[in-house]
Amino acid sequence: MKRIVTPTDFSKLSDYGLLMALQIAKKLNAEIFLLNIIYPPQGTTFSAYGDVNKLPRNEQDRFTVELVRKNLQRMEALQEKYKSYSIKMEPGIEFGNLKNGIDQFIVNNDIDLVVMGANSSQNFVEHFVGNNTEKVIRVSKCPVITTKREIKSFEPKNLVIPLDVDNELFEGLEKIVEFGEEVNGKMHLLHILNSSGLTTEVSLQRLEKVAKDYRIKDYTLNTIDEKNAVQGVNGFAKRIKADMIAMITHGRKGLKNLIFGSMAEELIKENEIPMLIINKEEII
């Protein structure tokens, strides 16, 4: 993982993501692409500046050029602020909405990893359409790391990896293992018994097979009996003082999933531990 993209809107939350990206890049000897997404003037994003749609076309162009210039300057200021990390940071701007912009950027620039701040709040609109973090997870063709707070010293030594050994849905797990190996982390494979009905013995056997199949070097095998899977994962992570939760999500499709959300998204909202998420529907 040598090419990391960090979306920024110059907020405190996106700065949390950049700070984590810098620390990860240091460990992986990677470079960072600092990405700002600009909505075109035709979008409602610009309504606070007046009715841009009624301006002559050249006025709209001048407005956009000025915004690009300003945002590039702000990215240059971020480069200066964090120059002590000695990490190559390449600023970039994409036009359009967040989902399409970052999806296109990942493909065009062979990105290996997305690192971003995650918002734990959820307003009425986000309940139905999802917040920015969820949008990125749904379209990202590479792993996504999220953080909800400023972490000045990120040492991912203990990674909790919840696995569905009942259905054996492990597509994308190799990316999690790759990251864990590169940061020299211990991987704690975890199965929630109540969600499958498997016995402890069978679950541990299947977890052991996963560890062998994916050639994981430093790991533990764990099962817990918990009706609420999110609470089970969070409780286990706190008990072992985990630095990160890493998991595979299956995306969100259809009205039922839109309303109730995925386990990964619930985990982001419920805890302060950084998350590493693979969307098996999109990973390449």
Backbone as JSON, one array per atom type, in Angstrom:
{
  "sequence": "MKRIVTPTDFSKLSDYGLLMALQIAKKLNAEIFLLNIIYPPQGTTFSAYGDVNKLPRNEQDRFTVELVRKNLQRMEALQEKYKSYSIKMEPGIEFGNLKNGIDQFIVNNDIDLVVMGANSSQNFVEHFVGNNTEKVIRVSKCPVITTKREIKSFEPKNLVIPLDVDNELFEGLEKIVEFGEEVNGKMHLLHILNSSGLTTEVSLQRLEKVAKDYRIKDYTLNTIDEKNAVQGVNGFAKRIKADMIAMITHGRKGLKNLIFGSMAEELIKENEIPMLIINKEEII",
  "N": [[0.85, -1.19, 0.0], [1.09, 1.79, -1.2], [0.09, 4.16, -2.11], [-1.86, 6.62, -0.99], [-5.0, 8.17, -0.52], [-6.44, 11.1, 0.78], [-9.39, 12.58, 1.46], [-10.33, 16.01, 1.66], [-12.08, 18.7, 3.17], [-11.2, 20.79, 4.43], [-11.96, 20.95, 7.04], [-11.99, 20.4, 10.64], [-12.45, 17.71, 11.08], [-11.62, 16.46, 8.67], [-8.96, 17.05, 8.88], [-8.23, 15.38, 10.98], [-8.28, 12.95, 9.63], [-6.21, 13.38, 7.76], [-3.98, 13.64, 9.46], [-3.84, 11.04, 10.51], [-3.4, 9.65, 8.12], [-0.85, 10.59, 7.44], [0.72, 9.44, 9.45], [0.34, 6.72, 8.91], [1.35, 6.62, 6.32], [4.02, 7.11, 6.88], [4.77, 4.75, 8.16], [4.36, 2.9, 6.13], [5.94, 3.78, 4.12], [4.78, 5.41, 2.13], [3.08, 7.56, -0.31], [1.01, 10.53, -0.25], [-2.1, 11.56, -1.54], [-3.76, 14.45, -1.53], [-7.01, 15.23, -1.59], [-9.48, 17.35, -2.85], [-12.89, 17.83, -3.32], [-14.89, 19.51, -5.59], [-18.02, 20.84, -6.05], [-19.78, 21.51, -9.04], [-20.76, 24.82, -10.29], [-23.48, 24.69, -10.97], [-24.69, 23.21, -9.05], [-26.43, 22.98, -5.87], [-24.72, 23.54, -3.87], [-23.48, 26.0, -4.05], [-25.31, 27.9, -3.42], [-25.31, 29.64, -1.3], [-23.83, 31.74, -2.07], [-25.29, 33.29, -3.69], [-27.49, 33.37, -6.57], [-26.06, 31.48, -8.62], [-26.61, 30.18, -11.0], [-27.93, 31.99, -12.61], [-26.06, 33.71, -13.47], [-23.98, 35.02, -16.14], [-22.27, 32.71, -18.33], [-19.46, 33.02, -18.35], [-19.05, 34.29, -15.94], [-19.7, 32.29, -14.13], [-17.6, 30.55, -14.69], [-15.41, 32.09, -13.87], [-15.93, 32.23, -11.15], [-15.61, 29.53, -10.4], [-12.92, 29.07, -11.07], [-11.66, 30.8, -9.29], [-12.37, 29.61, -6.87], [-11.07, 27.15, -7.11], [-8.41, 28.05, -7.14], [-8.22, 29.15, -4.56], [-8.68, 26.88, -2.94], [-6.53, 25.25, -3.64], [-4.46, 26.76, -2.58], [-5.06, 26.47, 0.12], [-4.58, 23.76, 0.43], [-1.87, 23.73, -0.05], [-1.07, 25.09, 2.22], [-1.63, 23.15, 4.15], [0.24, 21.24, 3.42], [2.55, 22.6, 4.13], [2.14, 22.87, 6.87], [2.4, 20.25, 7.8], [4.94, 19.46, 7.07], [7.04, 18.44, 8.52], [6.75, 15.73, 8.7], [7.89, 14.7, 6.47], [6.69, 13.51, 4.24], [5.67, 12.82, 0.98], [3.25, 14.83, -0.46], [0.64, 15.16, -2.63], [-1.38, 17.57, -4.02], [-4.78, 17.58, -5.18], [-7.67, 18.16, -7.25], [-11.03, 17.33, -7.81], [-14.01, 17.45, -9.78], [-17.52, 17.45, -9.17], [-19.83, 15.19, -7.48], [-19.2, 13.74, -4.21], [-19.11, 10.87, -4.13], [-18.8, 10.04, -6.87], [-16.56, 11.55, -7.53], [-14.42, 10.69, -5.83], [-14.38, 7.99, -6.41], [-13.64, 7.98, -9.12], [-11.14, 9.17, -8.89], [-9.68, 7.28, -7.4], [-9.5, 5.15, -9.21], [-8.21, 6.37, -11.46], [-5.74, 7.06, -10.4], [-4.54, 4.86, -9.32], [-4.94, 4.2, -6.56], [-4.24, 2.86, -3.33], [-5.27, 2.96, -0.79], [-7.72, 4.59, 1.22], [-7.91, 7.21, 3.53], [-9.67, 8.79, 6.04], [-11.54, 11.28, 7.94], [-14.26, 10.45, 10.11], [-17.63, 11.1, 10.67], [-19.57, 10.99, 13.56], [-22.09, 11.86, 14.09], [-25.56, 11.98, 13.08], [-27.82, 13.34, 11.05], [-31.28, 14.11, 10.09], [-31.45, 13.9, 7.26], [-29.14, 12.4, 6.66], [-29.85, 9.99, 7.77], [-31.33, 8.75, 5.85], [-29.93, 8.98, 3.4], [-27.28, 8.65, 3.96], [-24.05, 9.53, 5.39], [-21.0, 11.33, 4.48], [-18.8, 9.61, 4.93], [-19.95, 7.05, 4.81], [-20.82, 7.08, 2.16], [-18.39, 7.05, 0.77], [-17.33, 4.57, 1.58], [-19.13, 2.86, 0.34], [-18.52, 3.04, -2.39], [-15.79, 2.74, -2.71], [-12.99, 1.25, -4.2], [-10.87, 0.29, -2.92], [-9.3, -0.39, 0.3], [-10.71, 1.38, 3.14], [-9.85, 3.59, 5.68], [-11.01, 4.9, 8.68], [-11.31, 7.61, 11.03], [-12.48, 9.1, 14.03], [-11.46, 10.96, 15.66], [-8.7, 13.01, 16.78], [-5.6, 11.55, 16.46], [-2.52, 11.45, 17.6], [-0.42, 9.73, 17.83], [-0.31, 6.93, 16.24], [-0.39, 3.6, 16.62], [-0.99, 0.75, 15.39], [-1.14, -1.96, 16.84], [-2.78, -3.99, 17.71], [-5.29, -5.55, 16.06], [-8.67, -6.01, 15.63], [-10.56, -8.41, 13.96], [-13.55, -9.02, 12.84], [-15.29, -11.87, 11.69], [-17.4, -13.63, 9.42], [-17.75, -16.73, 9.77], [-19.64, -18.59, 9.32], [-20.97, -18.19, 6.86], [-18.73, -17.92, 5.39], [-17.66, -15.62, 4.07], [-15.18, -14.11, 2.82], [-14.0, -12.48, 0.97], [-11.73, -10.03, 0.02], [-10.38, -10.04, 2.38], [-7.67, -10.45, 2.21], [-6.57, -7.95, 1.8], [-6.86, -6.7, 4.27], [-5.22, -8.34, 5.81], [-2.8, -7.83, 4.54], [-2.37, -5.13, 5.23], [-2.23, -5.39, 8.04], [0.07, -6.97, 8.32], [2.0, -5.24, 7.25], [2.11, -3.21, 9.12], [3.0, -4.55, 11.26], [1.15, -5.7, 13.05], [-0.8, -7.51, 15.52], [-3.28, -9.83, 14.73], [-6.52, -10.28, 15.68], [-8.7, -12.64, 15.24], [-12.19, -12.86, 15.08], [-15.27, -14.35, 15.91], [-18.78, -14.02, 16.13], [-20.8, -15.91, 18.01], [-23.61, -16.1, 18.44], [-24.75, -15.04, 16.19], [-24.66, -16.97, 14.24], [-25.11, -19.6, 15.11], [-23.3, -21.62, 15.21], [-21.15, -23.96, 16.92], [-18.73, -23.35, 19.54], [-16.38, -24.84, 19.17], [-16.45, -25.59, 16.41], [-16.46, -23.05, 15.24], [-13.96, -22.02, 16.04], [-12.3, -23.81, 14.72], [-12.84, -23.13, 12.07], [-11.97, -20.49, 12.04], [-9.27, -20.92, 12.48], [-8.61, -22.21, 10.1], [-8.98, -20.09, 8.32], [-6.89, -18.4, 9.17], [-4.69, -19.97, 8.43], [-5.11, -20.31, 5.67], [-4.85, -17.7, 4.73], [-2.34, -17.15, 5.47], [-1.61, -15.85, 7.87], [0.54, -14.51, 10.22], [0.86, -13.57, 12.91], [-1.46, -13.98, 15.24], [-4.65, -14.35, 17.02], [-7.31, -16.56, 18.03], [-10.77, -16.18, 18.44], [-13.96, -16.38, 20.02], [-17.18, -15.11, 20.82], [-20.23, -15.03, 22.66], [-22.91, -13.3, 21.85], [-25.85, -11.47, 21.49], [-26.23, -9.0, 20.24], [-24.34, -8.05, 17.66], [-22.75, -5.79, 17.11], [-22.34, -4.64, 19.65], [-21.0, -6.79, 20.74], [-18.58, -6.92, 19.25], [-17.51, -4.38, 19.83], [-17.25, -4.56, 22.63], [-15.37, -6.65, 22.89], [-13.19, -5.48, 21.55], [-12.6, -3.33, 23.25], [-11.88, -4.74, 25.53], [-9.48, -6.04, 24.89], [-7.99, -3.86, 24.39], [-7.85, -2.79, 21.76], [-6.38, -1.3, 18.84], [-7.48, -0.89, 16.42], [-10.34, -1.72, 14.42], [-10.95, -4.04, 11.96], [-12.68, -4.9, 9.09], [-14.83, -6.73, 6.79], [-17.29, -5.45, 4.71], [-20.53, -5.73, 3.22], [-21.65, -3.89, 1.57], [-24.48, -1.69, 0.8], [-27.6, -2.35, -0.2], [-30.82, -1.84, -1.54], [-34.03, -1.05, 0.04], [-34.4, -2.03, 2.7], [-31.77, -2.41, 3.7], [-30.9, 0.2, 3.43], [-32.3, 1.57, 5.38], [-31.67, 0.26, 7.83], [-28.94, -0.01, 7.79], [-25.43, -1.06, 7.72], [-23.35, -3.4, 9.53], [-20.72, -2.45, 9.7], [-21.04, 0.33, 9.4], [-22.55, 0.89, 11.66], [-20.71, 0.26, 13.63], [-18.81, 2.27, 13.22], [-20.26, 4.47, 14.08], [-20.66, 3.86, 16.75], [-18.27, 3.61, 18.22], [-14.96, 4.82, 19.21], [-12.72, 3.84, 18.1], [-10.35, 3.61, 15.47], [-11.27, 2.51, 12.17], [-10.82, -0.04, 9.73], [-11.98, -0.72, 6.64], [-13.3, -2.94, 4.25], [-15.07, -3.03, 1.29], [-16.64, -5.59, -0.03], [-18.16, -5.72, -2.32], [-17.11, -3.93, -4.08], [-14.31, -4.01, -4.14], [-11.17, -4.26, -5.79]],
  "CA": [[0.0, 0.0, 0.0], [2.03, 2.89, -1.35], [-0.57, 5.37, -2.6], [-2.97, 6.9, -0.07], [-5.75, 9.39, -0.78], [-7.16, 11.66, 1.93], [-10.3, 13.67, 1.07], [-10.34, 17.13, 2.61], [-12.91, 19.88, 2.96], [-10.5, 21.77, 5.28], [-12.58, 20.95, 8.36], [-11.22, 19.72, 11.68], [-12.64, 16.28, 10.88], [-10.75, 15.99, 7.6], [-7.59, 17.15, 9.4], [-7.99, 14.14, 11.72], [-7.96, 11.93, 8.63], [-4.89, 13.66, 7.2], [-2.98, 13.32, 10.47], [-3.69, 9.59, 10.53], [-2.79, 9.25, 6.84], [0.58, 10.89, 7.51], [1.36, 8.44, 10.3], [0.32, 5.45, 8.18], [2.3, 6.75, 5.21], [5.36, 7.0, 7.45], [5.01, 3.33, 8.43], [4.32, 2.13, 4.9], [6.77, 4.44, 3.11], [3.82, 5.71, 1.06], [2.81, 8.96, -0.62], [-0.38, 10.93, 0.01], [-2.82, 12.44, -2.46], [-4.72, 15.26, -0.79], [-8.06, 15.43, -2.59], [-10.62, 18.23, -2.58], [-13.98, 17.68, -4.3], [-15.64, 20.75, -5.81], [-19.28, 20.71, -6.79], [-19.86, 22.55, -10.08], [-21.65, 25.94, -9.95], [-24.9, 24.38, -11.18], [-25.2, 22.51, -7.88], [-26.94, 23.82, -4.79], [-23.63, 23.84, -2.94], [-23.06, 27.38, -4.18], [-26.46, 28.77, -3.24], [-25.02, 30.65, -0.28], [-23.11, 32.85, -2.71], [-26.18, 33.94, -4.64], [-28.0, 32.48, -7.61], [-24.99, 31.37, -9.61], [-27.14, 29.7, -12.27], [-28.42, 33.1, -13.42], [-24.93, 34.5, -13.95], [-23.46, 34.64, -17.46], [-21.4, 31.55, -18.24], [-18.08, 33.4, -18.01], [-19.03, 34.59, -14.51], [-19.63, 30.99, -13.45], [-16.24, 30.04, -14.87], [-14.5, 32.86, -13.0], [-16.21, 31.82, -9.78], [-15.01, 28.21, -10.19], [-11.46, 29.23, -11.11], [-11.25, 31.43, -8.04], [-12.52, 28.6, -5.83], [-9.96, 26.2, -7.29], [-7.18, 28.72, -6.7], [-8.26, 29.27, -3.11], [-8.54, 25.56, -2.32], [-5.15, 24.81, -3.84], [-3.66, 27.47, -1.59], [-5.33, 25.86, 1.42], [-3.87, 22.48, 0.46], [-0.45, 24.06, 0.1], [-0.89, 25.43, 3.64], [-1.6, 21.88, 4.86], [1.55, 20.65, 3.14], [3.53, 23.34, 4.94], [1.86, 22.57, 8.28], [2.83, 18.89, 8.16], [6.16, 19.13, 6.33], [7.98, 17.74, 9.4], [6.6, 14.29, 8.5], [8.71, 14.34, 5.3], [5.89, 12.65, 3.37], [5.26, 13.46, -0.27], [1.81, 15.09, -0.55], [0.26, 15.71, -3.94], [-2.74, 18.1, -3.98], [-5.58, 17.35, -6.37], [-9.07, 18.61, -7.2], [-11.97, 16.67, -8.71], [-15.31, 18.12, -9.85], [-18.68, 16.57, -9.11], [-20.2, 14.82, -6.12], [-18.15, 13.02, -3.48], [-19.03, 9.47, -4.52], [-18.22, 9.9, -8.2], [-15.24, 12.16, -7.56], [-13.39, 9.86, -5.21], [-14.34, 6.74, -7.16], [-12.85, 8.22, -10.33], [-9.76, 9.47, -8.49], [-9.07, 6.02, -7.01], [-9.21, 4.39, -10.43], [-7.26, 7.08, -12.32], [-4.44, 7.24, -9.76], [-4.09, 3.58, -8.74], [-4.9, 4.39, -5.11], [-4.27, 1.62, -2.55], [-5.9, 3.13, 0.52], [-8.37, 5.85, 1.54], [-7.9, 7.51, 4.95], [-10.52, 9.97, 6.17], [-12.26, 11.48, 9.17], [-15.62, 9.93, 10.08], [-18.54, 11.84, 11.53], [-20.43, 10.08, 14.31], [-23.45, 12.4, 14.16], [-26.42, 11.6, 11.96], [-29.04, 14.14, 11.03], [-32.44, 13.49, 9.44], [-31.13, 13.57, 5.87], [-28.15, 11.32, 6.64], [-30.52, 8.74, 8.13], [-31.86, 8.12, 4.64], [-29.0, 8.97, 2.26], [-25.94, 8.33, 4.41], [-23.12, 10.64, 5.45], [-19.92, 11.25, 3.51], [-18.0, 8.42, 5.17], [-20.69, 5.9, 4.29], [-20.81, 7.17, 0.7], [-17.07, 6.63, 0.28], [-17.23, 3.12, 1.81], [-19.97, 2.13, -0.63], [-17.99, 3.06, -3.76], [-14.34, 2.62, -2.75], [-12.43, 0.03, -4.74], [-9.71, -0.06, -2.1], [-9.65, -0.27, 1.72], [-10.97, 2.71, 3.71], [-9.59, 3.74, 7.11], [-11.71, 6.06, 9.23], [-11.05, 7.99, 12.42], [-13.41, 10.12, 14.51], [-10.77, 11.85, 16.58], [-7.29, 13.27, 16.5], [-4.68, 10.56, 17.03], [-1.18, 11.97, 17.31], [0.51, 8.6, 17.78], [-1.11, 5.78, 15.82], [0.38, 2.36, 16.63], [-1.99, -0.32, 15.27], [-0.52, -3.22, 17.23], [-3.83, -5.0, 17.91], [-6.39, -5.36, 15.12], [-9.8, -6.94, 15.76], [-11.11, -8.72, 12.64], [-14.77, -9.83, 12.92], [-15.47, -12.68, 10.48], [-18.6, -14.47, 9.32], [-17.26, -18.05, 9.38], [-20.79, -19.41, 8.96], [-21.15, -18.07, 5.41], [-17.39, -17.91, 4.79], [-17.56, -14.48, 3.14], [-13.88, -13.55, 3.16], [-13.45, -11.73, -0.16], [-11.16, -8.75, 0.45], [-9.63, -10.22, 3.63], [-6.23, -10.36, 1.93], [-6.17, -6.54, 1.95], [-6.74, -6.46, 5.71], [-4.01, -9.06, 6.24], [-1.65, -7.08, 4.0], [-2.16, -3.96, 6.09], [-1.79, -5.85, 9.35], [1.47, -7.42, 8.22], [2.87, -4.11, 6.98], [2.27, -2.4, 10.34], [3.44, -5.48, 12.31], [0.08, -5.81, 14.04], [-1.38, -8.81, 15.85], [-4.64, -9.88, 14.22], [-7.4, -11.05, 16.56], [-9.84, -13.09, 14.47], [-13.32, -12.93, 16.01], [-16.59, -14.77, 15.4], [-19.89, -13.85, 17.06], [-21.5, -17.19, 17.97], [-25.07, -15.98, 18.4], [-25.19, -14.63, 14.85], [-24.57, -18.07, 13.29], [-25.58, -20.86, 15.63], [-22.2, -22.59, 15.24], [-20.55, -24.2, 18.22], [-17.41, -22.73, 19.75], [-15.35, -25.69, 18.57], [-16.49, -25.47, 14.95], [-16.07, -21.67, 14.91], [-12.5, -21.9, 16.19], [-11.69, -24.58, 13.63], [-12.95, -22.36, 10.83], [-11.07, -19.34, 12.17], [-7.91, -21.45, 12.29], [-8.44, -22.44, 8.66], [-8.8, -18.78, 7.7], [-5.53, -17.95, 9.49], [-3.75, -20.75, 7.62], [-5.33, -20.04, 4.24], [-4.36, -16.36, 4.4], [-0.95, -17.11, 5.92], [-1.46, -14.84, 8.91], [1.65, -14.93, 11.07], [0.66, -13.23, 14.32], [-2.91, -13.91, 15.39], [-5.36, -15.11, 18.05], [-8.63, -17.02, 17.61], [-11.68, -15.77, 19.5], [-15.41, -16.41, 19.83], [-17.98, -14.6, 21.94], [-21.66, -15.26, 22.5], [-23.53, -11.99, 22.04], [-26.98, -11.27, 20.59], [-25.98, -7.79, 19.45], [-23.0, -8.22, 17.1], [-21.99, -4.54, 17.25], [-21.92, -4.57, 21.04], [-20.02, -7.85, 20.95], [-17.3, -6.5, 18.67], [-17.01, -3.24, 20.62], [-16.84, -5.04, 23.95], [-14.13, -7.41, 22.73], [-12.13, -4.53, 21.19], [-12.22, -2.6, 24.47], [-11.27, -5.66, 26.48], [-8.08, -6.3, 24.52], [-7.41, -2.55, 24.1], [-7.54, -2.79, 20.33], [-6.05, -0.04, 18.19], [-8.24, -0.78, 15.17], [-11.25, -2.79, 14.02], [-10.85, -4.21, 10.51], [-13.73, -5.83, 8.7], [-15.39, -6.76, 5.44], [-18.71, -5.11, 4.65], [-21.14, -6.23, 1.99], [-22.33, -2.8, 0.89], [-25.87, -1.47, 1.21], [-28.46, -2.35, -1.38], [-32.23, -2.04, -1.24], [-34.62, -0.2, 1.06], [-34.16, -2.57, 4.04], [-30.41, -2.09, 4.11], [-30.77, 1.65, 3.5], [-32.85, 2.03, 6.65], [-31.03, -0.32, 9.0], [-27.5, 0.17, 7.71], [-24.58, -2.25, 7.84], [-22.63, -3.53, 10.79], [-19.55, -1.56, 9.66], [-21.46, 1.71, 9.63], [-22.95, 0.98, 13.06], [-19.49, 0.26, 14.43], [-18.23, 3.6, 13.1], [-21.04, 5.4, 14.9], [-20.73, 3.46, 18.16], [-17.0, 3.58, 18.97], [-13.93, 5.8, 18.88], [-11.55, 3.13, 17.56], [-10.24, 3.68, 14.01], [-11.8, 1.36, 11.44], [-10.34, -0.38, 8.39], [-13.16, -1.35, 6.05], [-13.25, -3.43, 2.87], [-16.39, -3.3, 0.69], [-16.42, -6.72, -0.93], [-18.89, -5.52, -3.57], [-16.4, -2.97, -4.94], [-12.87, -4.16, -4.08], [-10.51, -4.79, -6.99]],
  "C": [[0.88, 1.24, 0.0], [1.39, 4.21, -1.78], [-1.86, 5.58, -1.81], [-3.67, 8.19, -0.49], [-6.48, 9.79, 0.48], [-8.07, 12.79, 1.44], [-10.26, 14.77, 2.12], [-11.35, 18.19, 2.18], [-12.42, 21.0, 3.88], [-11.17, 21.92, 6.65], [-11.66, 20.27, 9.36], [-11.29, 18.21, 11.49], [-11.73, 15.73, 9.79], [-9.28, 16.11, 7.99], [-7.24, 15.92, 10.25], [-7.58, 13.02, 10.77], [-6.57, 12.13, 8.05], [-3.79, 13.3, 8.18], [-2.76, 11.81, 10.56], [-3.02, 9.09, 9.26], [-1.29, 9.48, 6.86], [1.31, 9.84, 8.34], [1.41, 7.07, 9.61], [1.32, 5.48, 7.03], [3.74, 6.61, 5.68], [5.73, 5.54, 7.66], [5.14, 2.52, 7.14], [5.24, 2.67, 3.81], [5.93, 4.78, 1.87], [3.74, 7.2, 0.8], [1.33, 9.25, -0.45], [-0.88, 11.84, -1.1], [-3.89, 13.15, -1.65], [-5.79, 15.71, -1.77], [-9.19, 16.32, -2.08], [-11.64, 18.07, -3.7], [-14.76, 18.98, -4.39], [-16.89, 20.45, -6.61], [-19.34, 21.82, -7.83], [-20.87, 23.63, -9.71], [-23.13, 25.65, -10.11], [-25.52, 23.72, -9.96], [-25.65, 23.47, -6.79], [-25.87, 24.18, -3.78], [-23.29, 25.32, -2.93], [-24.19, 28.38, -3.9], [-26.19, 29.89, -2.24], [-24.33, 31.88, -0.87], [-24.0, 33.61, -3.68], [-26.63, 32.95, -5.69], [-27.0, 32.41, -8.75], [-25.53, 30.97, -10.98], [-27.61, 30.83, -13.19], [-27.29, 34.0, -13.93], [-24.56, 34.09, -15.36], [-22.43, 33.54, -17.3], [-19.99, 31.93, -17.84], [-17.95, 33.77, -16.54], [-18.96, 33.3, -13.69], [-18.21, 30.43, -13.54], [-15.27, 30.76, -13.95], [-14.68, 32.46, -11.54], [-15.51, 30.5, -9.48], [-13.5, 28.3, -10.17], [-10.95, 29.83, -9.81], [-11.34, 30.44, -6.88], [-11.4, 27.57, -5.9], [-8.66, 26.79, -6.78], [-7.11, 28.78, -5.18], [-8.03, 27.92, -2.43], [-7.16, 24.96, -2.52], [-4.21, 25.49, -2.85], [-3.84, 26.86, -0.2], [-4.65, 24.5, 1.53], [-2.37, 22.68, 0.58], [-0.13, 24.42, 1.56], [-0.84, 24.17, 4.5], [-0.27, 21.17, 4.64], [2.63, 21.3, 4.01], [3.37, 22.97, 6.42], [2.45, 21.24, 8.7], [4.14, 18.48, 7.47], [7.17, 18.36, 7.19], [7.87, 16.22, 9.25], [7.43, 13.78, 7.32], [8.0, 13.34, 4.4], [5.49, 13.43, 2.13], [3.74, 13.59, -0.3], [1.51, 15.79, -1.86], [-1.16, 16.24, -3.88], [-3.49, 17.85, -5.29], [-7.01, 17.8, -6.17], [-9.87, 17.83, -8.24], [-13.28, 17.45, -8.67], [-16.43, 17.1, -9.83], [-19.06, 16.27, -7.68], [-19.12, 13.93, -5.51], [-18.0, 11.59, -3.97], [-18.34, 9.29, -5.87], [-16.79, 10.43, -8.25], [-14.16, 11.26, -6.99], [-13.27, 8.52, -5.92], [-13.46, 6.89, -8.4], [-11.38, 8.45, -9.98], [-9.01, 8.19, -8.11], [-8.62, 5.23, -8.23], [-8.1, 5.06, -11.25], [-5.85, 7.15, -11.73], [-3.93, 6.0, -9.04], [-3.93, 3.67, -7.22], [-5.03, 3.04, -4.39], [-5.09, 1.73, -1.28], [-6.52, 4.52, 0.63], [-8.32, 6.03, 3.06], [-8.68, 8.81, 5.14], [-11.13, 10.06, 7.57], [-13.69, 10.99, 9.02], [-16.47, 10.68, 11.09], [-19.48, 10.88, 12.24], [-21.87, 10.59, 14.4], [-24.24, 11.99, 12.93], [-27.69, 12.42, 12.01], [-30.14, 13.43, 10.24], [-32.13, 13.05, 8.01], [-30.18, 12.39, 5.81], [-28.78, 9.98, 6.99], [-30.99, 8.01, 6.89], [-30.85, 8.04, 3.49], [-27.57, 8.68, 2.67], [-25.04, 9.55, 4.47], [-21.95, 10.41, 4.5], [-19.06, 10.01, 3.68], [-18.66, 7.19, 4.58], [-20.7, 5.9, 2.76], [-19.49, 6.67, 0.13], [-16.91, 5.12, 0.44], [-17.98, 2.35, 0.74], [-19.34, 2.06, -2.02], [-16.51, 2.75, -3.83], [-13.89, 1.25, -3.24], [-11.15, -0.38, -4.02], [-10.11, 0.09, -0.63], [-9.83, 1.17, 2.15], [-10.67, 2.67, 5.2], [-10.27, 5.01, 7.58], [-11.27, 6.33, 10.66], [-12.01, 9.11, 12.8], [-12.74, 11.13, 15.43], [-9.32, 12.04, 16.15], [-6.43, 12.24, 17.22], [-3.26, 10.96, 16.64], [-0.13, 10.87, 17.22], [-0.28, 7.34, 17.49], [-0.22, 4.55, 15.69], [-0.59, 1.18, 16.59], [-1.4, -1.7, 15.56], [-1.53, -4.34, 17.4], [-5.03, -4.68, 17.03], [-7.45, -6.43, 15.36], [-10.4, -7.14, 14.37], [-12.34, -9.6, 12.8], [-14.98, -10.57, 11.59], [-16.75, -13.5, 10.56], [-18.15, -15.85, 8.84], [-18.4, -19.0, 9.05], [-20.98, -19.4, 7.45], [-19.84, -18.03, 4.65], [-17.26, -16.83, 3.71], [-16.28, -13.72, 3.46], [-13.27, -12.72, 2.04], [-12.98, -10.34, 0.3], [-10.31, -8.88, 1.71], [-8.13, -10.09, 3.4], [-5.71, -8.93, 2.07], [-5.98, -6.18, 3.42], [-5.46, -7.11, 6.23], [-2.76, -8.33, 5.77], [-1.33, -5.88, 4.88], [-1.63, -4.38, 7.45], [-0.34, -6.28, 9.36], [2.41, -6.23, 8.05], [3.09, -3.23, 8.21], [2.7, -3.26, 11.54], [2.42, -5.62, 13.43], [-0.33, -7.25, 14.31], [-2.84, -8.79, 15.44], [-5.49, -10.83, 15.05], [-8.66, -11.41, 15.78], [-11.0, -13.38, 15.43], [-14.59, -13.39, 15.3], [-17.63, -14.61, 16.5], [-20.78, -15.09, 16.96], [-22.99, -17.03, 17.75], [-25.59, -15.64, 17.02], [-25.23, -15.8, 13.88], [-25.16, -19.38, 13.79], [-24.52, -21.94, 15.65], [-21.72, -22.8, 16.67], [-19.21, -23.51, 18.32], [-16.32, -23.52, 19.04], [-15.29, -25.54, 17.06], [-16.03, -24.07, 14.52], [-14.56, -21.5, 14.98], [-11.77, -22.67, 15.1], [-11.72, -23.79, 12.32], [-12.07, -21.11, 10.87], [-9.62, -19.77, 11.96], [-7.62, -21.69, 10.81], [-8.23, -21.13, 7.92], [-7.37, -18.28, 7.93], [-4.49, -18.68, 8.64], [-3.87, -20.41, 6.14], [-4.75, -18.68, 3.83], [-2.97, -16.1, 4.96], [-0.69, -15.97, 6.92], [-0.42, -15.33, 9.92], [1.37, -14.73, 12.56], [-0.83, -13.02, 14.57], [-3.39, -14.64, 16.64], [-6.71, -15.5, 17.48], [-9.61, -16.78, 18.75], [-13.13, -15.95, 19.09], [-16.06, -15.79, 21.05], [-19.45, -14.84, 21.62], [-22.39, -13.97, 22.85], [-24.65, -11.8, 21.02], [-26.76, -10.08, 19.68], [-24.53, -7.82, 18.96], [-22.14, -6.97, 17.29], [-21.48, -4.39, 18.68], [-20.86, -5.62, 21.35], [-18.64, -7.47, 20.45], [-16.69, -5.36, 19.49], [-16.51, -3.68, 21.99], [-15.52, -5.8, 23.89], [-12.96, -6.47, 22.44], [-11.65, -3.75, 22.41], [-11.47, -3.49, 25.44], [-9.8, -5.93, 26.16], [-7.32, -5.01, 24.2], [-6.93, -2.47, 22.65], [-7.26, -1.39, 19.81], [-6.88, 0.19, 16.94], [-9.18, -1.97, 15.05], [-11.21, -2.86, 12.5], [-11.86, -5.25, 10.07], [-14.15, -5.69, 7.25], [-16.86, -6.38, 5.55], [-19.24, -5.51, 3.28], [-21.93, -5.16, 1.26], [-23.75, -2.64, 1.39], [-26.73, -1.38, -0.05], [-29.9, -2.6, -0.95], [-32.71, -1.23, -0.06], [-34.32, -0.71, 2.47], [-32.78, -2.2, 4.54], [-30.2, -0.59, 4.25], [-31.23, 2.16, 4.86], [-32.02, 1.53, 7.83], [-29.5, -0.23, 8.98], [-26.73, -1.13, 7.87], [-23.88, -2.25, 9.18], [-21.43, -2.6, 10.83], [-19.94, -0.13, 9.98], [-21.91, 1.91, 11.08], [-21.72, 1.03, 13.97], [-18.81, 1.63, 14.39], [-18.94, 4.58, 14.03], [-20.89, 5.12, 16.4], [-19.41, 3.53, 18.91], [-16.01, 4.6, 18.44], [-12.69, 5.16, 18.28], [-11.51, 3.31, 16.04], [-10.7, 2.37, 13.36], [-11.08, 1.2, 10.11], [-11.44, -1.21, 7.74], [-12.92, -1.72, 4.59], [-14.69, -3.65, 2.39], [-16.21, -4.37, -0.36], [-17.14, -6.58, -2.27], [-18.1, -4.68, -4.57], [-14.91, -3.26, -5.07], [-12.31, -4.76, -5.37], [-9.1, -5.23, -6.64]]
}
